[in-house]
Amino acid sequence: MKDLTQLVHRPQVDRAGFSSLAVPTHRASTIVFPNADAYAQRRLREPDGYAYGLDGTPTTRVLEAQIAALEQGARSILLPSGQAAIALLFLSVLKPGDTVLIPDTVYPPVRALCADVLAAQGIRHRIYPPLAGSGIEDFIDDSVRLIWTESPGSATMEVEDLPTIVSVARRRGILTGCDNTWATPLLFKPLAAGMDFSVEALTKYAAGHSDVLLGSVTVRDRDWHVRLRAVAKVLGIGVSPDDCALVLRGIETLGVRMAHIGKVSTGIAGALCSHPAVSRVLHPALPDCPGHAFWKRDMTGASGVFSLLLQPELDALLDDALAAMRIFVIGASWGGTRSLVAPMTVRGRLGGNPEGRLLRISIGLEDPDDLLADLLGLLDRLGAASTTAAP
Ligand SMILES: *Cc1c(COP(=O)(O)O)cnc(C)c1O
């Protein structure tokens, strides 16, 4: 072979005896075939085999198999973000004339997906209160194809009565899906609870280091997986094996991170309850959280995201007080090693506080004493500022 050919035709090397604990990162757009017949038959390799880069690589498959096992599902598909996972699921399951039920507390971009994209395709959505439970019946008519759940809900943290929703849906022949990002499959397994689909924003706890976006849809029925793969492929959606490698690394420590963060977040949430600047702490493990009894019954622990409702007169002072925090940084996309705060406005969702500002907190891996001191400092500053500002 001449030099220019040798540059692109690499020599084969001996791999015998090479046995590593790390998952190799396989990258590919082209897949090569042993002969023309195998190439002609390449579609027969779907949905699990490899015919083109969009099908994924063995790196993708390892993570998919790991998620499917954790979720006790038949198969998982990876998408470039949690939002992409939800969007692919909705687009694959819903057709014109169908209605999807979404909770009022849904991750806000999902509401936008329904209102801005699906509505134009003739797919309707109806919003139900997250604590509807058996009252979900009131929202069902013959057009309802999918009941979407997210528990606890974004920002206001209501825990849904998922077993009741599943039993109503099954009786009516309606599909159910759950955004399980807060709990992860370690604290709750939606498919084991009878749901058809479980979505995780792996971006958060599974990846765990705030440096990658990835999502998964896991199904109990392999036929749905075939459908999801087919739709992802024609939409041209695949994931990077390098991103999968980051999540494969992060997920190894998910168990110890979750156990630690759950304990610390519950302790800190409890310690903030009695502060005079706080009107309510919304943490599923605390009795004051709407749906706490369902959390206690259905989940095996807590993760690290919860919300603080301030005394309403302090809302206007919050932005300035946040600027002086020392450990927490302001940002979304929680689940990493660093603790985050995010001031949010959830108008209309919070009784007695029409402006409805709250502070979402995500506990990271810093020393718990430092975290508590930083939060108490924030609340003390707010209390002091309100006294000064009082007429
Ligand atoms: C972050 C998040 C998502 C979206 O995940 P991305 O990977 O950021 O797109 C979906 N659902 C919930 C509950 C989330 O917190």
The ligand as an SDF file (V2000), in Angstrom:
LIG
                    3D

 15 15  0  0  0  0  0  0  0  0999 V2000
  -34.5030   19.2650   32.8450 C   0  0  0  0  0  0  0  0  0  0  0  0
  -35.7660   18.5400   32.7230 C   0  0  0  0  0  0  0  0  0  0  0  0
  -36.2200   18.0810   31.4890 C   0  0  0  0  0  0  0  0  0  0  0  0
  -35.4940   18.3540   30.2140 C   0  0  0  0  0  0  0  0  0  0  0  0
  -34.2010   17.8340   30.1690 O   0  0  0  0  0  0  0  0  0  0  0  0
  -33.1230   18.4610   29.1720 P   0  0  0  0  0  0  0  0  0  0  0  0
  -32.1190   17.3720   29.0190 O   0  0  0  0  0  0  0  0  0  0  0  0
  -32.5950   19.6940   29.8230 O   0  0  0  0  0  0  0  0  0  0  0  0
  -33.8490   18.7610   27.9050 O   0  0  0  0  0  0  0  0  0  0  0  0
  -37.4050   17.3780   31.4520 C   0  0  0  0  0  0  0  0  0  0  0  0
  -38.1140   17.1470   32.5590 N   0  0  0  0  0  0  0  0  0  0  0  0
  -37.7090   17.5630   33.7620 C   0  0  0  0  0  0  0  0  0  0  0  0
  -38.5420   17.2710   34.9560 C   0  0  0  0  0  0  0  0  0  0  0  0
  -36.5320   18.2840   33.8920 C   0  0  0  0  0  0  0  0  0  0  0  0
  -36.1630   18.7370   35.0780 O   0  0  0  0  0  0  0  0  0  0  0  0
  1  2  1  0
  2  3  1  0
  2 14  2  0
  3  4  1  0
  3 10  2  0
  4  5  1  0
  5  6  1  0
  6  7  2  0
  6  8  1  0
  6  9  1  0
 10 11  1  0
 11 12  2  0
 12 13  1  0
 12 14  1  0
 14 15  1  0
M  END
$$$$
